[in-house]
């Protein structure tokens, strides 16, 4: 009897260890996303052709993201030329200082912009990227300015941290291969998303609370989305930029804010949302990967105050994220995914893209093409990209971003 009990105790302990190991594997990207979608829940509530963008924005603000801070004033400096012969004379590298807000609480930070030479004769499409790191690491060979005003002296992705970050999260997690964007006739602007509102708890809330005039953002994701809009406002009147061809690009947390920028801002003509995951393009109802509840508890400042606890207490959001995708219709969306990046849930992302397709069709454009999770059509209005590998920005992703941009906007050429 005692022997039997011991055996069971050992079995239970082993099962626990295996389960813990499996969940750790998911986080480390050792699992694969399922490619089957027909055997999974359909997006709910269903979208209808009578989709109402104004109500949807209101509900997403109330339930998930807090208000769009559309009244915050935006101003910007004249451009400073950093390098008139950038990349061996292939273009120019410039900077502006962007100011969001008013009075003492206004936030001021630099944005670097790389223009290909062709922009001198013909306006070009623009990618605005929010980066995790800082512009020193995005433009490691150039004296761009850090937040705070110091001039950069090379990348900050150095030493063991830099090595680990690029080994795990990819060569292009910080560094931007501008020559490849120039080859495609694209301009590229970059700033750390966190320079407007910091990516910290409670520092994000402290900064947001000081911003005037109302409505203040109450989530960093919404603030960062507004950061994209503000940068687009500063650059849309630049004669070198095609004002109707400005895309917001972000990885992961900034993929979430890139989608929101396209959904709330008329200035953002497309979203390149790479591995946006929960509160981005993954289903808030999905139990695969990180889950919305876990994200809201780990990063409470990303969403509106109190959401994490309320989800824990059983709150069910009335809308799922296909409503966010539908808000972007008919503008093009790129949804980047990695097969091993189960954490950000490529499978529910695809199912929500399928659901959002209805609103694209109602707008008279084809959204998600027929096919499977492996079908990549850069010219589709909902362009779903799935590659091997995990949560990272690698060379193939850059090719896919560029293919998407060139398929949708006519680059100078
Ligand atoms: C964490 C977080 C994700 C987020 C990611 C990122 O992994 O759990 O929700 O997308 O960071 O921004 O890289």
Boltz pocket constraint, residues with backbone or C-beta under 6 A from the ligand:
constraints:
  - pocket:
      binder: B
      contacts: [[A, 251], [A, 252], [A, 253], [A, 254], [A, 275], [A, 276], [A, 277], [A, 278], [A, 290], [A, 295], [A, 298], [A, 344]]
      max_distance: 6.0
